Amino acid sequence: MKGYMYILLCADGTYYTGSTIDLEKRLEQHQKGEGANHTKKRLPVLLVYYEEYTRIDQAFRREKQVQGWSRKKKEALIEGATHTLPQLAKAYRDLDFNK
């Protein structure tokens, strides 16, 4: 089942990162205040970024990864400046302990 990882910009300037199998429906839920507690209190929200995956578990893993990122790193992703991502501070969950 296809999945999406997405980032919303909330009315207070914060970002919300989530995942879903139906992006359009989930955005509608967020706008109606039926989404997460974070977005419910910060309406309206604006979709600023998303990635599509072939499976929802992949989107969920990516959501958890991006949630741990700094605001600056999220903004680089949103702006398409992926070449700068390695230079930005790594989140603890990004570290590979198997090396």
Phi and psi restraints in degrees (range 20) as a CNS / XPLOR table:
assign (resid 1 and name C) (resid 2 and name N)
       (resid 2 and name CA) (resid 2 and name C) 1.0 -62.4 20.0 2
assign (resid 2 and name N) (resid 2 and name CA)
       (resid 2 and name C) (resid 3 and name N) 1.0 149.8 20.0 2
assign (resid 2 and name C) (resid 3 and name N)
       (resid 3 and name CA) (resid 3 and name C) 1.0 -141.8 20.0 2
assign (resid 3 and name N) (resid 3 and name CA)
       (resid 3 and name C) (resid 4 and name N) 1.0 161.2 20.0 2
assign (resid 3 and name C) (resid 4 and name N)
       (resid 4 and name CA) (resid 4 and name C) 1.0 -131.5 20.0 2
assign (resid 4 and name N) (resid 4 and name CA)
       (resid 4 and name C) (resid 5 and name N) 1.0 140.0 20.0 2
assign (resid 4 and name C) (resid 5 and name N)
       (resid 5 and name CA) (resid 5 and name C) 1.0 -106.6 20.0 2
assign (resid 5 and name N) (resid 5 and name CA)
       (resid 5 and name C) (resid 6 and name N) 1.0 135.1 20.0 2
assign (resid 5 and name C) (resid 6 and name N)
       (resid 6 and name CA) (resid 6 and name C) 1.0 -139.8 20.0 2
assign (resid 6 and name N) (resid 6 and name CA)
       (resid 6 and name C) (resid 7 and name N) 1.0 157.7 20.0 2
assign (resid 6 and name C) (resid 7 and name N)
       (resid 7 and name CA) (resid 7 and name C) 1.0 -126.2 20.0 2
assign (resid 7 and name N) (resid 7 and name CA)
       (resid 7 and name C) (resid 8 and name N) 1.0 130.0 20.0 2
assign (resid 7 and name C) (resid 8 and name N)
       (resid 8 and name CA) (resid 8 and name C) 1.0 -110.0 20.0 2
assign (resid 8 and name N) (resid 8 and name CA)
       (resid 8 and name C) (resid 9 and name N) 1.0 144.3 20.0 2
assign (resid 8 and name C) (resid 9 and name N)
       (resid 9 and name CA) (resid 9 and name C) 1.0 -98.8 20.0 2
assign (resid 9 and name N) (resid 9 and name CA)
       (resid 9 and name C) (resid 10 and name N) 1.0 120.9 20.0 2
assign (resid 9 and name C) (resid 10 and name N)
       (resid 10 and name CA) (resid 10 and name C) 1.0 -88.3 20.0 2
assign (resid 10 and name N) (resid 10 and name CA)
       (resid 10 and name C) (resid 11 and name N) 1.0 162.6 20.0 2
assign (resid 10 and name C) (resid 11 and name N)
       (resid 11 and name CA) (resid 11 and name C) 1.0 -58.1 20.0 2
assign (resid 11 and name N) (resid 11 and name CA)
       (resid 11 and name C) (resid 12 and name N) 1.0 -27.6 20.0 2
assign (resid 11 and name C) (resid 12 and name N)
       (resid 12 and name CA) (resid 12 and name C) 1.0 -89.3 20.0 2
assign (resid 12 and name N) (resid 12 and name CA)
       (resid 12 and name C) (resid 13 and name N) 1.0 5.8 20.0 2
assign (resid 12 and name C) (resid 13 and name N)
       (resid 13 and name CA) (resid 13 and name C) 1.0 90.5 20.0 2
assign (resid 13 and name N) (resid 13 and name CA)
       (resid 13 and name C) (resid 14 and name N) 1.0 -1.5 20.0 2
assign (resid 13 and name C) (resid 14 and name N)
       (resid 14 and name CA) (resid 14 and name C) 1.0 -83.3 20.0 2
assign (resid 14 and name N) (resid 14 and name CA)
       (resid 14 and name C) (resid 15 and name N) 1.0 163.2 20.0 2
assign (resid 14 and name C) (resid 15 and name N)
       (resid 15 and name CA) (resid 15 and name C) 1.0 -108.3 20.0 2
assign (resid 15 and name N) (resid 15 and name CA)
       (resid 15 and name C) (resid 16 and name N) 1.0 146.7 20.0 2
assign (resid 15 and name C) (resid 16 and name N)
       (resid 16 and name CA) (resid 16 and name C) 1.0 -124.3 20.0 2
assign (resid 16 and name N) (resid 16 and name CA)
       (resid 16 and name C) (resid 17 and name N) 1.0 129.9 20.0 2
assign (resid 16 and name C) (resid 17 and name N)
       (resid 17 and name CA) (resid 17 and name C) 1.0 -112.9 20.0 2
assign (resid 17 and name N) (resid 17 and name CA)
       (resid 17 and name C) (resid 18 and name N) 1.0 131.1 20.0 2
assign (resid 17 and name C) (resid 18 and name N)
       (resid 18 and name CA) (resid 18 and name C) 1.0 -144.9 20.0 2
assign (resid 18 and name N) (resid 18 and name CA)
       (resid 18 and name C) (resid 19 and name N) 1.0 -179.9 20.0 2
assign (resid 18 and name C) (resid 19 and name N)
       (resid 19 and name CA) (resid 19 and name C) 1.0 -142.2 20.0 2
assign (resid 19 and name N) (resid 19 and name CA)
       (resid 19 and name C) (resid 20 and name N) 1.0 154.1 20.0 2
assign (resid 19 and name C) (resid 20 and name N)
       (resid 20 and name CA) (resid 20 and name C) 1.0 -162.8 20.0 2
assign (resid 20 and name N) (resid 20 and name CA)
       (resid 20 and name C) (resid 21 and name N) 1.0 164.7 20.0 2
assign (resid 20 and name C) (resid 21 and name N)
       (resid 21 and name CA) (resid 21 and name C) 1.0 -94.7 20.0 2
assign (resid 21 and name N) (resid 21 and name CA)
       (resid 21 and name C) (resid 22 and name N) 1.0 -16.9 20.0 2
assign (resid 21 and name C) (resid 22 and name N)
       (resid 22 and name CA) (resid 22 and name C) 1.0 -133.9 20.0 2
assign (resid 22 and name N) (resid 22 and name CA)
       (resid 22 and name C) (resid 23 and name N) 1.0 94.2 20.0 2
assign (resid 22 and name C) (resid 23 and name N)
       (resid 23 and name CA) (resid 23 and name C) 1.0 -62.7 20.0 2
assign (resid 23 and name N) (resid 23 and name CA)
       (resid 23 and name C) (resid 24 and name N) 1.0 -46.1 20.0 2
assign (resid 23 and name C) (resid 24 and name N)
       (resid 24 and name CA) (resid 24 and name C) 1.0 -60.2 20.0 2
assign (resid 24 and name N) (resid 24 and name CA)
       (resid 24 and name C) (resid 25 and name N) 1.0 -47.1 20.0 2
assign (resid 24 and name C) (resid 25 and name N)
       (resid 25 and name CA) (resid 25 and name C) 1.0 -63.9 20.0 2
assign (resid 25 and name N) (resid 25 and name CA)
       (resid 25 and name C) (resid 26 and name N) 1.0 -41.3 20.0 2
assign (resid 25 and name C) (resid 26 and name N)
       (resid 26 and name CA) (resid 26 and name C) 1.0 -65.9 20.0 2
assign (resid 26 and name N) (resid 26 and name CA)
       (resid 26 and name C) (resid 27 and name N) 1.0 -39.8 20.0 2
assign (resid 26 and name C) (resid 27 and name N)
       (resid 27 and name CA) (resid 27 and name C) 1.0 -62.5 20.0 2
assign (resid 27 and name N) (resid 27 and name CA)
       (resid 27 and name C) (resid 28 and name N) 1.0 -41.2 20.0 2
assign (resid 27 and name C) (resid 28 and name N)
       (resid 28 and name CA) (resid 28 and name C) 1.0 -60.7 20.0 2
assign (resid 28 and name N) (resid 28 and name CA)
       (resid 28 and name C) (resid 29 and name N) 1.0 -42.9 20.0 2
assign (resid 28 and name C) (resid 29 and name N)
       (resid 29 and name CA) (resid 29 and name C) 1.0 -61.7 20.0 2
assign (resid 29 and name N) (resid 29 and name CA)
       (resid 29 and name C) (resid 30 and name N) 1.0 -45.0 20.0 2
assign (resid 29 and name C) (resid 30 and name N)
       (resid 30 and name CA) (resid 30 and name C) 1.0 -59.2 20.0 2
assign (resid 30 and name N) (resid 30 and name CA)
       (resid 30 and name C) (resid 31 and name N) 1.0 -46.3 20.0 2
assign (resid 30 and name C) (resid 31 and name N)
       (resid 31 and name CA) (resid 31 and name C) 1.0 -63.8 20.0 2
assign (resid 31 and name N) (resid 31 and name CA)
       (resid 31 and name C) (resid 32 and name N) 1.0 -29.2 20.0 2
assign (resid 31 and name C) (resid 32 and name N)
       (resid 32 and name CA) (resid 32 and name C) 1.0 -84.8 20.0 2
assign (resid 32 and name N) (resid 32 and name CA)
       (resid 32 and name C) (resid 33 and name N) 1.0 -1.5 20.0 2
assign (resid 32 and name C) (resid 33 and name N)
       (resid 33 and name CA) (resid 33 and name C) 1.0 81.8 20.0 2
assign (resid 33 and name N) (resid 33 and name CA)
       (resid 33 and name C) (resid 34 and name N) 1.0 14.6 20.0 2
assign (resid 33 and name C) (resid 34 and name N)
       (resid 34 and name CA) (resid 34 and name C) 1.0 -99.5 20.0 2
assign (resid 34 and name N) (resid 34 and name CA)
       (resid 34 and name C) (resid 35 and name N) 1.0 5.4 20.0 2
assign (resid 34 and name C) (resid 35 and name N)
       (resid 35 and name CA) (resid 35 and name C) 1.0 -87.2 20.0 2
assign (resid 35 and name N) (resid 35 and name CA)
       (resid 35 and name C) (resid 36 and name N) 1.0 -148.2 20.0 2
assign (resid 35 and name C) (resid 36 and name N)
       (resid 36 and name CA) (resid 36 and name C) 1.0 -67.4 20.0 2
assign (resid 36 and name N) (resid 36 and name CA)
       (resid 36 and name C) (resid 37 and name N) 1.0 156.7 20.0 2
assign (resid 36 and name C) (resid 37 and name N)
       (resid 37 and name CA) (resid 37 and name C) 1.0 -56.5 20.0 2
assign (resid 37 and name N) (resid 37 and name CA)
       (resid 37 and name C) (resid 38 and name N) 1.0 -37.6 20.0 2
assign (resid 37 and name C) (resid 38 and name N)
       (resid 38 and name CA) (resid 38 and name C) 1.0 -59.0 20.0 2
assign (resid 38 and name N) (resid 38 and name CA)
       (resid 38 and name C) (resid 39 and name N) 1.0 -48.2 20.0 2
assign (resid 38 and name C) (resid 39 and name N)
       (resid 39 and name CA) (resid 39 and name C) 1.0 -77.5 20.0 2
assign (resid 39 and name N) (resid 39 and name CA)
       (resid 39 and name C) (resid 40 and name N) 1.0 -32.0 20.0 2
assign (resid 39 and name C) (resid 40 and name N)
       (resid 40 and name CA) (resid 40 and name C) 1.0 -56.1 20.0 2
assign (resid 40 and name N) (resid 40 and name CA)
       (resid 40 and name C) (resid 41 and name N) 1.0 -34.5 20.0 2
assign (resid 40 and name C) (resid 41 and name N)
       (resid 41 and name CA) (resid 41 and name C) 1.0 -92.7 20.0 2
assign (resid 41 and name N) (resid 41 and name CA)
       (resid 41 and name C) (resid 42 and name N) 1.0 -0.2 20.0 2
assign (resid 41 and name C) (resid 42 and name N)
       (resid 42 and name CA) (resid 42 and name C) 1.0 -133.2 20.0 2
assign (resid 42 and name N) (resid 42 and name CA)
       (resid 42 and name C) (resid 43 and name N) 1.0 40.0 20.0 2
assign (resid 42 and name C) (resid 43 and name N)
       (resid 43 and name CA) (resid 43 and name C) 1.0 -79.5 20.0 2
assign (resid 43 and name N) (resid 43 and name CA)
       (resid 43 and name C) (resid 44 and name N) 1.0 153.5 20.0 2
assign (resid 43 and name C) (resid 44 and name N)
       (resid 44 and name CA) (resid 44 and name C) 1.0 -79.9 20.0 2
assign (resid 44 and name N) (resid 44 and name CA)
       (resid 44 and name C) (resid 45 and name N) 1.0 167.0 20.0 2
assign (resid 44 and name C) (resid 45 and name N)
       (resid 45 and name CA) (resid 45 and name C) 1.0 -117.8 20.0 2
assign (resid 45 and name N) (resid 45 and name CA)
       (resid 45 and name C) (resid 46 and name N) 1.0 157.7 20.0 2
assign (resid 45 and name C) (resid 46 and name N)
       (resid 46 and name CA) (resid 46 and name C) 1.0 -131.9 20.0 2
assign (resid 46 and name N) (resid 46 and name CA)
       (resid 46 and name C) (resid 47 and name N) 1.0 128.7 20.0 2
assign (resid 46 and name C) (resid 47 and name N)
       (resid 47 and name CA) (resid 47 and name C) 1.0 -70.2 20.0 2
assign (resid 47 and name N) (resid 47 and name CA)
       (resid 47 and name C) (resid 48 and name N) 1.0 120.1 20.0 2
assign (resid 47 and name C) (resid 48 and name N)
       (resid 48 and name CA) (resid 48 and name C) 1.0 -113.6 20.0 2
assign (resid 48 and name N) (resid 48 and name CA)
       (resid 48 and name C) (resid 49 and name N) 1.0 -12.5 20.0 2
assign (resid 48 and name C) (resid 49 and name N)
       (resid 49 and name CA) (resid 49 and name C) 1.0 -165.7 20.0 2
assign (resid 49 and name N) (resid 49 and name CA)
       (resid 49 and name C) (resid 50 and name N) 1.0 145.8 20.0 2
assign (resid 49 and name C) (resid 50 and name N)
       (resid 50 and name CA) (resid 50 and name C) 1.0 -155.2 20.0 2
assign (resid 50 and name N) (resid 50 and name CA)
       (resid 50 and name C) (resid 51 and name N) 1.0 156.7 20.0 2
assign (resid 50 and name C) (resid 51 and name N)
       (resid 51 and name CA) (resid 51 and name C) 1.0 -129.1 20.0 2
assign (resid 51 and name N) (resid 51 and name CA)
       (resid 51 and name C) (resid 52 and name N) 1.0 142.7 20.0 2
assign (resid 51 and name C) (resid 52 and name N)
       (resid 52 and name CA) (resid 52 and name C) 1.0 -105.9 20.0 2
assign (resid 52 and name N) (resid 52 and name CA)
       (resid 52 and name C) (resid 53 and name N) 1.0 137.3 20.0 2
assign (resid 52 and name C) (resid 53 and name N)
       (resid 53 and name CA) (resid 53 and name C) 1.0 -126.6 20.0 2
assign (resid 53 and name N) (resid 53 and name CA)
       (resid 53 and name C) (resid 54 and name N) 1.0 156.3 20.0 2
assign (resid 53 and name C) (resid 54 and name N)
       (resid 54 and name CA) (resid 54 and name C) 1.0 -74.7 20.0 2
assign (resid 54 and name N) (resid 54 and name CA)
       (resid 54 and name C) (resid 55 and name N) 1.0 -21.0 20.0 2
assign (resid 54 and name C) (resid 55 and name N)
       (resid 55 and name CA) (resid 55 and name C) 1.0 -135.4 20.0 2
assign (resid 55 and name N) (resid 55 and name CA)
       (resid 55 and name C) (resid 56 and name N) 1.0 144.2 20.0 2
assign (resid 55 and name C) (resid 56 and name N)
       (resid 56 and name CA) (resid 56 and name C) 1.0 -63.8 20.0 2
assign (resid 56 and name N) (resid 56 and name CA)
       (resid 56 and name C) (resid 57 and name N) 1.0 -31.9 20.0 2
assign (resid 56 and name C) (resid 57 and name N)
       (resid 57 and name CA) (resid 57 and name C) 1.0 -66.2 20.0 2
assign (resid 57 and name N) (resid 57 and name CA)
       (resid 57 and name C) (resid 58 and name N) 1.0 -30.4 20.0 2
assign (resid 57 and name C) (resid 58 and name N)
       (resid 58 and name CA) (resid 58 and name C) 1.0 -68.3 20.0 2
assign (resid 58 and name N) (resid 58 and name CA)
       (resid 58 and name C) (resid 59 and name N) 1.0 -42.4 20.0 2
assign (resid 58 and name C) (resid 59 and name N)
       (resid 59 and name CA) (resid 59 and name C) 1.0 -64.3 20.0 2
assign (resid 59 and name N) (resid 59 and name CA)
       (resid 59 and name C) (resid 60 and name N) 1.0 -40.1 20.0 2
assign (resid 59 and name C) (resid 60 and name N)
       (resid 60 and name CA) (resid 60 and name C) 1.0 -64.4 20.0 2
assign (resid 60 and name N) (resid 60 and name CA)
       (resid 60 and name C) (resid 61 and name N) 1.0 -43.0 20.0 2
assign (resid 60 and name C) (resid 61 and name N)
       (resid 61 and name CA) (resid 61 and name C) 1.0 -61.6 20.0 2
assign (resid 61 and name N) (resid 61 and name CA)
       (resid 61 and name C) (resid 62 and name N) 1.0 -42.0 20.0 2
assign (resid 61 and name C) (resid 62 and name N)
       (resid 62 and name CA) (resid 62 and name C) 1.0 -65.9 20.0 2
assign (resid 62 and name N) (resid 62 and name CA)
       (resid 62 and name C) (resid 63 and name N) 1.0 -40.0 20.0 2
assign (resid 62 and name C) (resid 63 and name N)
       (resid 63 and name CA) (resid 63 and name C) 1.0 -55.3 20.0 2
assign (resid 63 and name N) (resid 63 and name CA)
       (resid 63 and name C) (resid 64 and name N) 1.0 -49.8 20.0 2
assign (resid 63 and name C) (resid 64 and name N)
       (resid 64 and name CA) (resid 64 and name C) 1.0 -62.6 20.0 2
assign (resid 64 and name N) (resid 64 and name CA)
       (resid 64 and name C) (resid 65 and name N) 1.0 -36.4 20.0 2
assign (resid 64 and name C) (resid 65 and name N)
       (resid 65 and name CA) (resid 65 and name C) 1.0 -65.1 20.0 2
assign (resid 65 and name N) (resid 65 and name CA)
       (resid 65 and name C) (resid 66 and name N) 1.0 -50.8 20.0 2
assign (resid 65 and name C) (resid 66 and name N)
       (resid 66 and name CA) (resid 66 and name C) 1.0 -67.8 20.0 2
assign (resid 66 and name N) (resid 66 and name CA)
       (resid 66 and name C) (resid 67 and name N) 1.0 -32.5 20.0 2
assign (resid 66 and name C) (resid 67 and name N)
       (resid 67 and name CA) (resid 67 and name C) 1.0 -58.0 20.0 2
assign (resid 67 and name N) (resid 67 and name CA)
       (resid 67 and name C) (resid 68 and name N) 1.0 -31.6 20.0 2
assign (resid 67 and name C) (resid 68 and name N)
       (resid 68 and name CA) (resid 68 and name C) 1.0 -81.4 20.0 2
assign (resid 68 and name N) (resid 68 and name CA)
       (resid 68 and name C) (resid 69 and name N) 1.0 -4.5 20.0 2
assign (resid 68 and name C) (resid 69 and name N)
       (resid 69 and name CA) (resid 69 and name C) 1.0 -79.8 20.0 2
assign (resid 69 and name N) (resid 69 and name CA)
       (resid 69 and name C) (resid 70 and name N) 1.0 156.5 20.0 2
assign (resid 69 and name C) (resid 70 and name N)
       (resid 70 and name CA) (resid 70 and name C) 1.0 -70.9 20.0 2
assign (resid 70 and name N) (resid 70 and name CA)
       (resid 70 and name C) (resid 71 and name N) 1.0 161.8 20.0 2
assign (resid 70 and name C) (resid 71 and name N)
       (resid 71 and name CA) (resid 71 and name C) 1.0 -57.7 20.0 2
assign (resid 71 and name N) (resid 71 and name CA)
       (resid 71 and name C) (resid 72 and name N) 1.0 -42.4 20.0 2
assign (resid 71 and name C) (resid 72 and name N)
       (resid 72 and name CA) (resid 72 and name C) 1.0 -61.7 20.0 2
assign (resid 72 and name N) (resid 72 and name CA)
       (resid 72 and name C) (resid 73 and name N) 1.0 -41.1 20.0 2
assign (resid 72 and name C) (resid 73 and name N)
       (resid 73 and name CA) (resid 73 and name C) 1.0 -69.2 20.0 2
assign (resid 73 and name N) (resid 73 and name CA)
       (resid 73 and name C) (resid 74 and name N) 1.0 -40.2 20.0 2
assign (resid 73 and name C) (resid 74 and name N)
       (resid 74 and name CA) (resid 74 and name C) 1.0 -61.3 20.0 2
assign (resid 74 and name N) (resid 74 and name CA)
       (resid 74 and name C) (resid 75 and name N) 1.0 -42.1 20.0 2
assign (resid 74 and name C) (resid 75 and name N)
       (resid 75 and name CA) (resid 75 and name C) 1.0 -66.4 20.0 2
assign (resid 75 and name N) (resid 75 and name CA)
       (resid 75 and name C) (resid 76 and name N) 1.0 -34.4 20.0 2
assign (resid 75 and name C) (resid 76 and name N)
       (resid 76 and name CA) (resid 76 and name C) 1.0 -63.6 20.0 2
assign (resid 76 and name N) (resid 76 and name CA)
       (resid 76 and name C) (resid 77 and name N) 1.0 -41.4 20.0 2
assign (resid 76 and name C) (resid 77 and name N)
       (resid 77 and name CA) (resid 77 and name C) 1.0 -63.0 20.0 2
assign (resid 77 and name N) (resid 77 and name CA)
       (resid 77 and name C) (resid 78 and name N) 1.0 -47.7 20.0 2
assign (resid 77 and name C) (resid 78 and name N)
       (resid 78 and name CA) (resid 78 and name C) 1.0 -58.9 20.0 2
assign (resid 78 and name N) (resid 78 and name CA)
       (resid 78 and name C) (resid 79 and name N) 1.0 -41.0 20.0 2
assign (resid 78 and name C) (resid 79 and name N)
       (resid 79 and name CA) (resid 79 and name C) 1.0 -80.2 20.0 2
assign (resid 79 and name N) (resid 79 and name CA)
       (resid 79 and name C) (resid 80 and name N) 1.0 -4.4 20.0 2
assign (resid 79 and name C) (resid 80 and name N)
       (resid 80 and name CA) (resid 80 and name C) 1.0 80.4 20.0 2
assign (resid 80 and name N) (resid 80 and name CA)
       (resid 80 and name C) (resid 81 and name N) 1.0 14.5 20.0 2
assign (resid 80 and name C) (resid 81 and name N)
       (resid 81 and name CA) (resid 81 and name C) 1.0 -90.4 20.0 2
assign (resid 81 and name N) (resid 81 and name CA)
       (resid 81 and name C) (resid 82 and name N) 1.0 55.3 20.0 2
assign (resid 81 and name C) (resid 82 and name N)
       (resid 82 and name CA) (resid 82 and name C) 1.0 -64.3 20.0 2
assign (resid 82 and name N) (resid 82 and name CA)
       (resid 82 and name C) (resid 83 and name N) 1.0 -23.2 20.0 2
assign (resid 82 and name C) (resid 83 and name N)
       (resid 83 and name CA) (resid 83 and name C) 1.0 -66.2 20.0 2
assign (resid 83 and name N) (resid 83 and name CA)
       (resid 83 and name C) (resid 84 and name N) 1.0 -19.6 20.0 2
assign (resid 83 and name C) (resid 84 and name N)
       (resid 84 and name CA) (resid 84 and name C) 1.0 -91.0 20.0 2
assign (resid 84 and name N) (resid 84 and name CA)
       (resid 84 and name C) (resid 85 and name N) 1.0 -11.9 20.0 2
assign (resid 84 and name C) (resid 85 and name N)
       (resid 85 and name CA) (resid 85 and name C) 1.0 -56.3 20.0 2
assign (resid 85 and name N) (resid 85 and name CA)
       (resid 85 and name C) (resid 86 and name N) 1.0 -44.9 20.0 2
assign (resid 85 and name C) (resid 86 and name N)
       (resid 86 and name CA) (resid 86 and name C) 1.0 -62.6 20.0 2
assign (resid 86 and name N) (resid 86 and name CA)
       (resid 86 and name C) (resid 87 and name N) 1.0 -27.5 20.0 2
assign (resid 86 and name C) (resid 87 and name N)
       (resid 87 and name CA) (resid 87 and name C) 1.0 -76.0 20.0 2
assign (resid 87 and name N) (resid 87 and name CA)
       (resid 87 and name C) (resid 88 and name N) 1.0 -23.2 20.0 2
assign (resid 87 and name C) (resid 88 and name N)
       (resid 88 and name CA) (resid 88 and name C) 1.0 -80.0 20.0 2
assign (resid 88 and name N) (resid 88 and name CA)
       (resid 88 and name C) (resid 89 and name N) 1.0 157.7 20.0 2
assign (resid 88 and name C) (resid 89 and name N)
       (resid 89 and name CA) (resid 89 and name C) 1.0 -55.4 20.0 2
assign (resid 89 and name N) (resid 89 and name CA)
       (resid 89 and name C) (resid 90 and name N) 1.0 135.2 20.0 2
assign (resid 89 and name C) (resid 90 and name N)
       (resid 90 and name CA) (resid 90 and name C) 1.0 -85.3 20.0 2
assign (resid 90 and name N) (resid 90 and name CA)
       (resid 90 and name C) (resid 91 and name N) 1.0 140.1 20.0 2
assign (resid 90 and name C) (resid 91 and name N)
       (resid 91 and name CA) (resid 91 and name C) 1.0 -77.6 20.0 2
assign (resid 91 and name N) (resid 91 and name CA)
       (resid 91 and name C) (resid 92 and name N) 1.0 153.9 20.0 2
assign (resid 91 and name C) (resid 92 and name N)
       (resid 92 and name CA) (resid 92 and name C) 1.0 -52.4 20.0 2
assign (resid 92 and name N) (resid 92 and name CA)
       (resid 92 and name C) (resid 93 and name N) 1.0 -42.2 20.0 2
assign (resid 92 and name C) (resid 93 and name N)
       (resid 93 and name CA) (resid 93 and name C) 1.0 -71.1 20.0 2
assign (resid 93 and name N) (resid 93 and name CA)
       (resid 93 and name C) (resid 94 and name N) 1.0 -13.0 20.0 2
assign (resid 93 and name C) (resid 94 and name N)
       (resid 94 and name CA) (resid 94 and name C) 1.0 -83.5 20.0 2
assign (resid 94 and name N) (resid 94 and name CA)
       (resid 94 and name C) (resid 95 and name N) 1.0 -14.8 20.0 2
assign (resid 94 and name C) (resid 95 and name N)
       (resid 95 and name CA) (resid 95 and name C) 1.0 -73.0 20.0 2
assign (resid 95 and name N) (resid 95 and name CA)
       (resid 95 and name C) (resid 96 and name N) 1.0 139.5 20.0 2
assign (resid 95 and name C) (resid 96 and name N)
       (resid 96 and name CA) (resid 96 and name C) 1.0 -98.3 20.0 2
assign (resid 96 and name N) (resid 96 and name CA)
       (resid 96 and name C) (resid 97 and name N) 1.0 107.5 20.0 2
assign (resid 96 and name C) (resid 97 and name N)
       (resid 97 and name CA) (resid 97 and name C) 1.0 -86.3 20.0 2
assign (resid 97 and name N) (resid 97 and name CA)
       (resid 97 and name C) (resid 98 and name N) 1.0 -0.3 20.0 2
assign (resid 97 and name C) (resid 98 and name N)
       (resid 98 and name CA) (resid 98 and name C) 1.0 -89.1 20.0 2
assign (resid 98 and name N) (resid 98 and name CA)
       (resid 98 and name C) (resid 99 and name N) 1.0 -0.6 20.0 2
